[in-house]
Amino acid sequence: MATIEKYIELVFPIIEHCAIESGKKGFQKEHIWYLNRQVFYGFGMYFSGHFYSEQAELKFNELYSEYIQQCRNTNKEPIEITIQSLNWDTQPLIDKGRKELLFEHMYTGTMFRDDIKKLNESGILSIQEIKKLASSKYKVCLITKSENQKLHKTQRGLDPIEYYSRQGIKILNK
């Protein structure tokens, strides 16, 4: 896997184009928002681990117990998964159709786009500044679908952990 610097170097033209376009009068975000969002999601390859809520832990334990029982009933060898090791690829093993749990960005794509726009307007948009931004702010949290209903879809404040707490979502591993 490439380093985060190589990744940013690869996607920098997209990030820069999005920043420039978003500063124009009459900007229509739809034509580049998809690209910007995909670049943002790509940062997930470089930051391991995630936060998780108390309710997500309870639901994970319930779903994992059901998974273990189902494996026993079908004579399959279960894959050992913990809430800390659960990821996008292993989630469907215990959460069919991703119906119960959600990996949610605490720092959203919109917040990333806004921060990139500020860096560009300040004249300091660079690979190193984007790396600092992503390293300090990119956070993902495993929550329940019902907890997700409490969250603003694009803005999570300056301190996402504090924001989640104000929404009644208790983060266990902060």
C-alpha positions as CSV (number, residue, x, y, z in Angstrom):
1,M,0.0,0.0,0.0
2,A,1.2,3.5,-0.8
3,T,2.0,6.0,1.9
4,I,-0.5,8.7,2.8
5,E,1.9,11.2,1.1
6,K,1.8,9.2,-2.1
7,Y,-2.0,8.9,-1.9
8,I,-2.4,12.7,-1.4
9,E,0.1,13.3,-4.2
10,L,-2.1,11.1,-6.5
11,V,-5.4,12.8,-5.6
12,F,-4.1,16.3,-5.1
13,P,-5.2,17.5,-8.6
14,I,-8.8,16.5,-7.6
15,I,-8.6,18.2,-4.2
16,E,-7.2,21.3,-5.8
17,H,-9.8,21.4,-8.5
18,C,-12.6,21.0,-6.0
19,A,-11.2,23.8,-3.8
20,I,-10.9,26.1,-6.8
21,E,-14.4,25.3,-8.2
22,S,-16.1,25.6,-4.8
23,G,-14.8,29.2,-4.6
24,K,-16.5,30.3,-7.8
25,K,-19.7,32.2,-7.9
26,G,-22.7,30.0,-8.8
27,F,-20.7,26.9,-7.9
28,Q,-22.6,23.7,-8.5
29,K,-21.1,21.1,-6.1
30,E,-22.8,18.1,-7.7
31,H,-20.3,17.7,-10.5
32,I,-17.3,17.4,-8.3
33,W,-18.7,16.5,-4.9
34,Y,-18.7,12.8,-5.8
35,L,-14.9,12.9,-6.6
36,N,-14.2,14.9,-3.5
37,R,-16.1,12.4,-1.4
38,Q,-14.3,9.4,-2.9
39,V,-10.9,11.1,-2.2
40,F,-12.1,11.7,1.4
41,Y,-13.1,8.1,1.9
42,G,-9.7,7.0,0.6
43,F,-8.1,8.4,3.8
44,G,-9.6,5.4,5.6
45,M,-6.9,3.2,4.2
46,Y,-4.3,5.1,6.2
47,F,-5.9,5.4,9.6
48,S,-6.5,2.1,11.5
49,G,-8.9,1.7,14.3
50,H,-12.2,3.4,15.0
51,F,-14.1,4.8,17.9
52,Y,-17.3,3.0,19.0
53,S,-20.3,3.8,21.1
54,E,-21.7,2.1,24.1
55,Q,-24.9,1.1,22.1
56,A,-22.8,-0.2,19.2
57,E,-20.8,-2.4,21.6
58,L,-24.0,-3.8,23.0
59,K,-25.4,-4.5,19.5
60,F,-22.0,-5.9,18.4
61,N,-22.0,-8.4,21.3
62,E,-25.5,-9.5,20.5
63,L,-24.8,-9.9,16.8
64,Y,-21.5,-11.7,17.3
65,S,-23.2,-14.1,19.7
66,E,-25.8,-14.8,17.0
67,Y,-23.0,-15.3,14.5
68,I,-21.2,-17.8,16.7
69,Q,-24.4,-19.7,17.3
70,Q,-25.1,-19.8,13.6
71,C,-21.6,-21.1,12.9
72,R,-22.1,-23.9,15.4
73,N,-25.5,-24.8,13.9
74,T,-23.9,-25.1,10.4
75,N,-20.6,-26.7,11.5
76,K,-18.7,-23.7,10.2
77,E,-15.5,-22.4,11.8
78,P,-16.3,-18.8,13.1
79,I,-13.9,-16.0,12.4
80,E,-12.8,-14.3,15.6
81,I,-13.8,-10.7,15.5
82,T,-13.7,-8.1,18.2
83,I,-15.4,-4.7,18.2
84,Q,-11.9,-3.2,17.8
85,S,-11.1,-5.4,14.8
86,L,-14.5,-5.1,13.1
87,N,-14.1,-3.2,9.8
88,W,-16.1,-2.6,6.6
89,D,-15.1,-6.0,5.2
90,T,-16.0,-8.1,8.3
91,Q,-19.1,-6.3,9.3
92,P,-21.4,-8.3,6.9
93,L,-20.4,-11.5,8.7
94,I,-22.3,-10.5,11.8
95,D,-24.5,-7.7,10.5
96,K,-26.2,-9.0,7.3
97,G,-27.1,-6.1,5.0
98,R,-25.4,-3.7,7.4
99,K,-28.9,-3.2,9.0
100,E,-27.8,-2.6,12.6
101,L,-24.4,-0.9,12.7
102,L,-22.8,1.9,10.8
103,F,-19.3,3.1,10.4
104,E,-19.9,6.9,10.5
105,H,-17.4,9.6,9.8
106,M,-17.2,11.8,12.9
107,Y,-15.3,14.3,10.6
108,T,-17.5,14.4,7.6
109,G,-16.7,14.9,3.9
110,T,-18.4,18.3,4.0
111,M,-16.2,19.3,6.9
112,F,-13.1,18.1,4.9
113,R,-14.2,20.1,1.8
114,D,-14.8,23.2,3.9
115,D,-11.3,22.9,5.5
116,I,-9.7,22.3,2.1
117,K,-11.4,25.4,0.8
118,K,-10.0,27.4,3.7
119,L,-6.5,26.1,3.1
120,N,-6.8,27.1,-0.6
121,E,-8.2,30.6,0.3
122,S,-5.3,31.0,2.7
123,G,-2.8,30.1,-0.1
124,I,-1.4,27.1,1.9
125,L,-3.1,24.2,0.1
126,S,-0.4,21.5,-0.1
127,I,0.3,17.8,0.3
128,Q,1.7,18.4,3.8
129,E,-1.2,20.6,4.9
130,I,-3.7,18.0,3.7
131,K,-1.7,15.3,5.5
132,K,-1.8,17.4,8.7
133,L,-5.5,18.0,8.3
134,A,-6.4,14.4,7.7
135,S,-4.1,13.1,10.4
136,S,-5.6,15.4,13.0
137,K,-9.2,15.2,12.1
138,Y,-10.1,12.0,10.2
139,K,-12.1,9.9,12.6
140,V,-14.6,7.1,12.2
141,C,-17.0,5.8,14.8
142,L,-19.1,2.6,14.9
143,I,-22.6,3.5,16.0
144,T,-26.1,2.0,15.7
145,K,-28.4,3.1,13.0
146,S,-30.7,4.6,15.6
147,E,-27.8,6.7,17.0
148,N,-27.1,7.9,13.5
149,Q,-30.5,9.5,13.4
150,K,-29.4,11.9,16.1
151,L,-26.5,13.3,14.1
152,H,-26.3,16.3,11.8
153,K,-25.4,14.9,8.4
154,T,-22.6,17.3,7.5
155,Q,-21.4,19.3,10.5
156,R,-20.1,17.8,13.7
157,G,-18.5,20.8,15.4
158,L,-14.9,21.4,16.2
159,D,-14.7,18.4,18.6
160,P,-16.7,15.5,17.2
161,I,-16.3,13.4,20.4
162,E,-17.9,16.2,22.4
163,Y,-20.6,16.6,19.7
164,Y,-21.5,12.9,19.9
165,S,-21.7,13.2,23.7
166,R,-24.1,16.2,23.4
167,Q,-26.3,14.0,21.1
168,G,-26.5,11.3,23.8
169,I,-24.0,9.0,22.2
170,K,-21.5,7.7,24.7
171,I,-18.1,6.9,23.1
172,L,-16.3,4.2,25.1
173,N,-12.8,4.2,23.6
174,K,-12.0,8.0,23.4
